[in-house]
Amino acid sequence: MFHFETNPFRDDHLEPISLTTHCTSLYLHLLEEQVKSWDGPISLALFIDRGSAAAVQYLVNLHKCDRAYTDKLSLHVVYKLSAFQERCQPLPVVTQTMSCRNLTQKYRKSFLQYLMPPFGIYPINVMRNVARRGAPSSIQLISDIEMIFSFRDDHLEPISLTTHCTSLYLHLLEEQVKSWDGPISLALFIDRGSAAAVQYLVNLHNTKFAERAKKIANEHIKENGKELIVIRRFEIEDKVPVPRTHTALKKLIQSRLAFEFHHKLFPAGHTIEALWEWFRRSDANRDPYVWEIPYKNPSWEPQFIMHATDPLSEEGMPTRIRDQQALAYELCRANYTFLLTSQLFNVHRGVKRVATTMDSAVAEHQKRLRNFINRVDSTYPRTIARCKKFVM
């Protein structure tokens, strides 16, 4: 583990949301976009072998030279035990000094292309759990590295009116922000007794996903609690600009350029009912809020914000075969409440229309599936009827 993250993201005394994600060196180029856009800690589980071990040094260099990586990233390295080893050997990482001047975008791109990604089965639930265990905060969002997260909506930005006030009249600013369809330049007069007004305005101006979700996450995601916050997921056609706001997303959906995630391939696992009601609710309030939705079915694989003490992913599940559904199903069996949030979402570039070839090894994993079902049934016997039978 390389614990890079230095910014606690707790200036507002709220627990930050850690983005817990994972990849091999093949997808490491996607990390840069996450580091730029995620306004909170990032816990990355990186799967490597000898051919891609240099990716660790690459991230060490980024940590030294790029402030965003310095502030946000925690790195957790995973590699496979060979058939003849009884325990993992220390990872040989060459700690070489590299001038930050040489760490250009051109170098970053060429270096990642040079790496040979690991070959073999990717232990996806192991990776998810490693990222969660290593996350620096107790509120966590599990996500694949290619998902892109929303910002504050366009028409809700602190929206050129030049005006001025003291903290006594600051409550009038909200009406100006709502009604003025252009920039607002505010001169605020303060003293020691009213200096906190500055932080108040900074909090109002937070535009990115993690900060926007922080308040509702701290209200609902608790240790030994039983609530999860579900995030809607979407996919867009190639070469379409990524929508960062729900109003931009709505326009793309109306133009048939954006869709609910895997709507063609596996709608049972990803669609959430009442999409247009979700847009209506997202328009109705300035800030995101949540409401309860039912657990959909055992094929459902929602993405959610959860607590570090909530159950981990089932590591015995075969990769890409109900690996994420197993966690959602167990949480249902454990009697968790699923809360859907307005406004907040993420997007995948490209629309998946054709299924990949299933590996013949799936049959060998049926035993692991049976073991999972037996364990969950014995642990949570009272909720079998509520969540229905888990099947493949």
Beta strands, then each sheet from edge to edge (+ up, - down):
strand 1: 17-24
strand 2: 42-47
strand 3: 73-78
strand 4: 139-142
strand 5: 148-149
strand 6: 161-166
strand 7: 184-189
strand 8: 227-236
strand 9: 258-260
strand 10: 290-293
strand 11: 303-307
strand 12: 337-349
sheet 1: 3+ 2+ 1+ 4+ 11- 8+ 9-
sheet 2: 3+ 2+ 1+ 4+ 11- 8+ 12+ 5-
sheet 3: 3+ 2+ 1+ 4+ 11- 8+ 12+ 10-
sheet 4: 6+ 7+
end
